[in-house]
């Protein structure tokens, strides 16, 4: 009997949810049985819902550093972290002198404070593009991703804080007939 909707010539069978559950459990317990029609190669085992996923390995180079790239607006930050006393260097300068405003320094320190790793890692980063605000956001994003590469178990904490998500907001482009992106020219009655 052919199915009118799909055009398949195979017969359609209906079953209950209990039948489906038995099929799934049977496939999970069968695991390495051979496939039908191919007696030479065993099939891959089926992962059940309760199976554990292999832990993610840290990505550390031969110098003991973890690397990541952070982005925000038009700024791009290349960030290396390694165990240390908590020094942060931006473009060869201390970050207190590079980012003079306290708000920007607070933004950069957020990932380490949230992950409770303050003063445990030395951070070296180079930033290009954008202004100071965008560069601070890029450094924060880079530090978060580098912490994740160094210690993958921090992912839930960093993800919950929103530090792993790249902030995609950028300046809206200027439109023709407007003074800026949306600002109109001043109206003159006479």
N, C-alpha and C positions, 0 to 999 in steps of 0.2 A: 504494500500500500504506500503510495507516494504522498509526501506532504505538499500541499498546495502552496504554502508560504515560502518554503526554502527550495523546493525543487529537488530535494534529496530523494533517492530511491530506497534509503534505509528505513526500516520500520521505526516508528516513534513509540517509546515506552514511557509510561508514567509511573511514578512511585511516590512514596511518602517521605517525609523528612527523616524518619527512622531508617529507611532503606539507604538514603544518601549518607547518613552518619555511619552506617555499617560499611558502605563502600569506601569512605574516607579512612576509617579505622583499619580496614583490610589492606588498603594501599600503603598505609603507614607501617603496618606490621610486616607486610611482605618485603618492603625495603629493597633488597637486592635480587629479587627474582628476575628471571630472564624475560625479555619481551616476547610477545606472541609473534611467531614467524621468524625470529632471529635467535637461534639457540646458541650462537657463538659468543655474543657479548652480553654481559649483565647490564641491566638498566641502573641508572643512578638512584640512590635511595631518596625517598620522599620525606621532606622535613615536616614533622608534625607541629602543631601549634605550640606545644610546651617545650620544644627543643631550644637549647641555648645557642645564641649566636657567638661566633668566635670573637674574642676581645680585639679591639683595634690596637695595633702596635704604634708606639710613639715614632715620630719621624725626626730623628736627631742625626746631625752630620758628624763627621769624624772629629770635629772640634768640640763636640758636646753642646751644640747650639740647635735651636729649632727656628725655622724661617717661615715667614708668612708675608703676604701682601695685603695691605688694607687700602680701601678706597672710600672717598667721600667727596661729593661735588666734583671738582676737577683735580683734586689732590690724590696722589698715589704715594703710599708709604711702604718701603721695604723694611721689615722688622726682623731682627735676630734677638732671641732671648737665650740666656744661659744662667745657671745658678750663680748667685752673687749676693751683693749687699743691697741691692735695690737701686742702683744708679741708672738713670735714664739719660742717654745721649742722643740728641737730634742734630743731624748734619754737622757732627763734630763739636757741638756746643752742649753745655748742660741744659736740660729742658727748662729749668727755672729762668734762664736768660733768654732762651729761644721763645718760649711761651710766657710772656710777662704777666698776662692776666690770670688771676686765680681760677676763674671759671674754666679756662682752657686746661690748666694743670689738673683740676678736678676731673675733667672729662677723661684725660689720659690715665689717671689713677683708678678709674672706676672698675675695669676688669680685674685687676689684681686685688682690690679691696673686696669685691664681690666673691671672688674665688678664695679669699683668705690666703693670698700668696704675697702680701705686701712685704717688701724688703727681702724677698727671697730670690729674685731674679734681676740680673743686669740686662738692660734693654739698650740695644744700639739700633738706630733707625736713620734712614735717609728719606726725606720727603721732597717731592717736587710738585709744582702746580698749585693753583688755587690760592686762597688767602689763609690766614692763620686759623680761622675757625674750621675751614674744610680740612686743613692739615692736621689739626688736633683730632678731628673725627676719624681721619684716615689712620693716624697712629693708634687710636683706640681700637679700631677694627683690626689692624695688624697685630697688636698685642694680644687681642682676644684669640685670633686664629693661631698665633704662635703658641700661646698657652695650651690651646687644644692639641696642637701637634706635639708639644712636649709631654703633656699629661692628658690623654684622651678621656680619662674619667671625669674631667671637669666639664664635659659637654652639657649635661643637664643644667648646671648652675649658670654657665655662660649663655646658654640658649634661653633660659628663663629670663635673664636680664636683658635680652635683646642685643647682645654684643656681637653675635655671629652674623647677624643680618646686615647686609650692606644697605645703608641709607641711600635710596635711589633718588631722593629729591634733588633736583638741579634747578638752576635759574631758568625761568620760562623765557622763550625767545621773544624778541621785539616783533610786533606786527606792523604792517604798512598802514598808514592813516592814523597811527597812535603815537603818543610821545614815548611810551615804554611798552611793556608787554600788554597792559590793559588800560593804562592812564591815557585819557583823551587830552587833546590840546584844549587850552582854556577857551571857553565859549565867549565870543564878543557879540553883543547885541547890536552895536553900531560901529 
